[in-house]
Amino acid sequence: MFGSTLWLTLATLIGLAAGFAREWLLVDAWGASLRSDAFLVALFLPEAVRMAMATGLFSSAALPLYQERDASQQAAWLSALTSRVLAVGLGVAILFHLAAPLWVSLIGPGLSAEGQILARQSLQLLAWCVPGFLLHALLCIPLQAHARFVLAGLGSLLFNFPPVVYLALQGGQAEPVGLAMSCVAGSLLMPLALLPAMRGMGWRPWRVQAKDRCGQQLLQRLAPLLASTLASQGLALLERMVASLLGEGAVTWLNFARKLINLPMVALMSLNQVLLGLMGGKSEAERLALLRRGTAMATLLTLPVAVGVVGAAEPLIALLLPSQASGGILASLLGWLSLTLLFAAWNALLARYAYAVGDTRLPLACELGGNALNALLLSLLPWWLGLKGIAVAALLGVLLTGLLLMRKQRLLAQLDWKRQWGAGLLMPILALLIPMNVPGGWWQLGAATVAGLALMLASALLLRPWQVR
């Protein structure tokens, strides 16, 4: 688990770093302005598809189906699905392109008329990223089944590389159309990089027939996961809608904070994929032992990061965006969002515990409960607390989802959730003592880093996730 997670983490970390660089360069070039808000509204739908694929929507449903076949059946299954997946990708792209005015009005109701035009033009180009995203997700299935996690994990880097290069070269002269075209180029690089490996695994895309009903079988497994993803993306959509109504620049700040918080989540995404592969075909006792190790490792990785972000949010923002105003707003938003790290990580692992035995419906039901609470709070808290109200709503929603996942799977007595969750709420609150007592700037950043490293060491000695218990 640890070796595979480490290599996949390194590969994915590079990709997410490139994604963060894209957002950083965009804010540096355009600032928190109408142009940046409009482009991020346009990018929402294609990025939602990409992130759904990256976080395991396709692999959670397809990997067990692939593994239960022999080598010849696997090649036929993969080849037959290729044309079907491409057709779906083209259909979705056409839907996004033709209905761009409607989507923009829905996602960014607070945009001005000029912003609506800019967002619509960008979305009509960005829509054509979708076929590449879906094909890449399909071709990653055999790679994950053969433990070739690194090659599968390079998708984010390949997608983000062209827009990062474009923004780095153009700077303030960058145009939304050029940035959108570079994103489309990145989406094509993703599957193209996998083609040499696919040839060695018997992939023959011109063979569109399979002996079994591969498409129907996959859809049956995928339907609950797709509903879960739509619910999650619906929340993200609601967040962006609310942010667009909070004033110009709010969408940009929310998006930047989410991207920054996602960086430490990279190891957890890797852990989820590795854990799902290891749990396949195991007994309940073996799966429970893997889950305990996985949740302990999630705590070890997320808790120090949350403490570091809360303790050094303001100097971190000043370091990344020295020329931007409203750093205090972004720092507050980052601090609150960091509280969700541990609980979101646990929820992903608890869901994969069910996925490993083919149950994709139970996690959906639990997630819908948490999402309903989140949506209710989104209609209330942001008007009272501003942008940080979005983060508070997200925190309470993921807490409810986690409790439901453990209760429905009878894991409340099997996992050390009270102690680890208690630390997940208490330690970041104690980290507030750092900005209250340490001078700002590098001193504060250094103190928060030391506190995070010390907590990681203490957590490692206490939890010992490398031991089987």
Secondary structure, 3 states (H helix, E strand, C coil): CHHHHHHHHHHHHHHHHHHHHHHHHHHHHHCCCHHHHHHHHHHHHHHHHHHHHHCCHHHHHHHHHHHCCCHHHHHHHHHHHHHHHHHHHHHHHHHHHHCHHHHHHHHCCCCCHHHHHHHHHHHHHHHHHHHHHHHHHHHHHHHHHCCCHHHHCCHHHHHHHHHHHHHHHHHHHCCHHHHHHHHHHHHHHHHHCCHHHHHCCCCCCCCCCCCCCHHHHHHHHHHHHHHHHHHHHHHHHHHHHHHHCCCCCHHHHHHHHHHHHHHHHHHHHHHHHHHHHHHCCCCHHHHHHHHHHHHHHHHHHHHHHHHHHHHHHHHHHHHHCCCCCCHHHHHHHHHHHHCCHHHHHHHHHHHHHHHCCCCCHHHHHHHHHHHHHHHHHHCCCHHHHCHHHHHHHHHHHHHHHHHHHHHHCCCCCCCCHHHHHHHHHHHHHHCCHHHHHCCCCHHHHHHHHHHHHHHHHHHHHHHCCCCCC
